[in-house]
């Protein structure tokens, strides 16, 4: 029996409900973290196949958000698929992040579950 793919879901902003049952119904072994800092620690130790993270805007002098630090770590593994959920209000920030880091899919809120499923399968 093939091993389930590992999915790390980093949910700082929220506002879209618990996605763990959706991920698990698709066959993913899922871990949820509620901060980018804890997510980075989990990412390094667990090495998931997919990272789904929401964009939570915080103002720092050297980066757009904690997500930027997370992306720097996640993109070290070319096999890790990176999906970012974001409020359309922050579309310009997401475009800036795409210039600096690999993002395999960026999905605006409200979240389309078919779009998320397509992003998880790699067909976006």
N, C-alpha and C positions, 0 to 999 in steps of 0.2 A: 504494500500500500504506500503510495507516495506521501511524503511529508507535506503538511500544510504550509503554504507560504506564510511568512511572518509579516504582519502589518503593525506599524507603530502609528498611533493616532494621537497627535498633540493638539489638544483642544484648550486654547487660552481664552478666546473670545466667546465661543459658544453661540447660542441663539438659534440652533438648528436641531436640537434634540440629540439623543444618544444614538450614535451611529454604530456602536459596537454590534448590536444584533444584526444589522444589515451586513457588516463586514463578515461576521461569523457565518451567516447564512450563505455567503458566497464561498465559504471554505477557508477563510483566513484565520490563522492564530493571531489574535488581536490583543495588544496592550495599549491602554489609554494613559496618557500623562496630561496633567493640566497646566504645565509650564514648560516653556522652551528649555529652560535650564535642566529640569529633570528629564526632558525628552532627549537632550544631548547626551546625558549620562547613559540613558537607556540605549540610545542609538549606537554609542561606542561599544557597549557591552553585549548587546543582543544582535546587532547587525541584521536588521530587518530587510526584507525584499522590497517593501513599499513603505514610504513615509507619507502620511496625510497630515497636513498641519494647516491651521487657520492663521490668517494674518491678523495680528493684534498690534495696532499702532501704538508704539511708545516712542518718545523722542529722546534720542541719544546724540551726542556730538559726532560720533564716528560711524553710525549705521542707522538704517531705517527703522529696525525693530529687532527684537530677540530672534525673529525668524531668520534674519540675515546670518546670525551666528550659527544657527541650526543648519542652514543651507550650506554654509562653508564646510561643516563636518559631513553632512549627508552626501555631498557631491564628491567626496573622496573615493567613494565606491561607485564606479560607473554602472554597476548592476542594480543599484538601489533606485527604484522609481520614485519620483518626488511629485506629489500632488498638493497644491495650495488652494485653500478655500478663502474667499475674500469678499468683503462688502464692495459693491461697485464704486462707492465713494472713494475707495483707495486704489482704483485702477492704475493711476499714474505711479503710485508706489510699487505696485506689482510689476509694471513695465520696467522700472528702474532695477528692481531685483532680478528680472530676467536678463538684463544687460550684464549683471555682475555674477550671476549663478545659474546653474542649470535648473530649470523647473520643467518637468515633463508635461504637466497639465496645470492650468490655473482656472478654477471654476468659480464663477460669481455666485453670490447668494441672492435670492433664495436658491437653495441647492436643488438641482435637477438630479434625481436618483438615476435615471438612465444615463445622464452625462457622467456621473460619478462611476457607475458601473463600467462604462466605456473607458474611462481614464484608468481604472484599476486593471482592466484587461490589456491596456496598452494600445487601444485603437483610437486614441485621440491625437 
